[in-house]
């Protein structure tokens, strides 16, 4: 009853572990059986290995966290060689999250992932922490259109474009990605944010800015998912501060086919299981046979 | 499943020195010296747990010695006996305590916290403790049965040497040095020991989120590239971190 379909790929439930919070699943599998998840979005990958940012990488905000990891990752080839075979042992859908600093980098990454055993690519045009994270591509719709259409020309896997809430116009952005051939859209990545150490009189983060996530952003993320779901006719995967099953149901009612859970994994490592169970109980008590019955049913003014 | 996330009862939580608290919880798994838990003693006030090193394990009780520094440790300090706190762990690689010979344990401030349990576990070694503090001295008396000698320094000279613990540390006497404290102190110790080829192990501290090696927010640079303090550490070879990184 919990199963959902995303671009022809079956997920056993609509809960996906969000990129950057879950590594490649291995560590969390020591805490709970990650095969119970609908899917796992990998740590953001780039063509070449990256060491990530210097200085403080995490800082707690009110009802949220700010991170500045800077896409530390082993590079796509090493991912395919070392991490993917371990991930394939989990019985769950694998979303390879791919970032890039240039269109060429994205294209080379796609080529490598084309022949790998991943299920879907989450095209990250929204990491605020590094130039290579592609947020430059996620601000202006016409630039996003270029990268998504080029990617789609060569991609053999479904492409889910991960949008930044920092986009100039999130609705226009989603429409352009859709027009460029995106198979699905996920949103939102973190909000570009800042904190200051008043005693040192300088920004907390070496990069000045960092990405804000967690419950603090949920209402805004929900609004964006709602708006985008109404604007495009491709599946939308919602995320942004989802911490409870009620949050997940809200996103689904707003129009999300599935949801991603990120920051909440740090609150309680197996919180995704609580969310899955909660969705199931809600469906039983509300006599919902399939999530499509409630998906996108909210219609405001 | 390797790690446990559970709610356990607080047996006691009291201030043992100015701004230094000792939290004792009922916990039936045995951490190793130098390991830590992510502790959460709140619902919505904060999101992340706080990584706190294990101070002692005895008779089904695990204790933590912590300094109140920020909001998390402030809340922790207010929790009362009987409250059920969330713990996740034990995490990380601790100190190897299966060693013989002369061992120096060098600490700065609250860095002494994990060394109580570590020193107790160093059963076959002859241990000298070098402990530096800003002002108030704590825990030294509790350790005297387990060590040969203790040397204390305070910044203001209230007790022991006036100045830094590095002023009075003799690197040439020891087969092994275990270190926990401010990075500037640990780096100095590592540099002092280099000339005598004395191995030094340091316990690193970082802000953390997942605690299990997935999120990469607690990395530290080493000679082998970025390492995760929560999973690959918190104990590392001092040379790998401070000399060759």
Interface residues (C-beta under 8 A of the other chain):
Chain A: X20 X21 X22 X23 X26 X27 X28 X30 X31 X32 X43 X51 X52 X56 X57 X58 X59 X60 X63 X64 X65 X67 X69 X72 X214 X215 X263 X265 X266 X267 X268 X269 X270
Chain B: X1 X2 X3 X5 X40 X44 X46 X47 X48 X49 X71 X72 X86 X88 X207 X208 X209 X210 X212 X213 X214 X215 X216 X217 X218 X219 X225 X226 X231
